Structures are given as structure tokens and as C-alpha cells.
């Protein structure tokens, strides 16, 4: 299996994480927070904050190059 590089986002190493998904890689960082269904308005707001993935539902927000 190919080894992935470690994500640079600090949520992976924190003891208390207030979001379900990492905004950089999309992995679950706190499984205790339930996944939500988001609106396009919420995703647009996350894109403007330069997130690659939604913090609430984990959906990829930007296209790969």
C-alpha cells in the first residue's frame, strides 16, 4: 500500500478538535461529531476561507489540478 504524506493541518495532533473533518485532506479528525448535510452557501463560504474540504460533511470543495 502506498504511504501518504502527513497532513500539515494541526487538527490531526490536537487533543480537542472542534470539527469533524480536516479542511486540508478531508480525513475524519473527530468521529464523535456527527456529519452534517451542507448547503451550497455553506460550501461557498468554506471555499472563500480556502478550505479544500468541508469541515462539516467532508465533501471536496475544489477541483484537483
Protein Blocks (a to p, Z undefined) as FASTA:
>chain_A
ZZddddfbfklmpmbdcbfbdfklopafblkbccddddfklmmmmmmnopabdfklopaf
bdcZZ
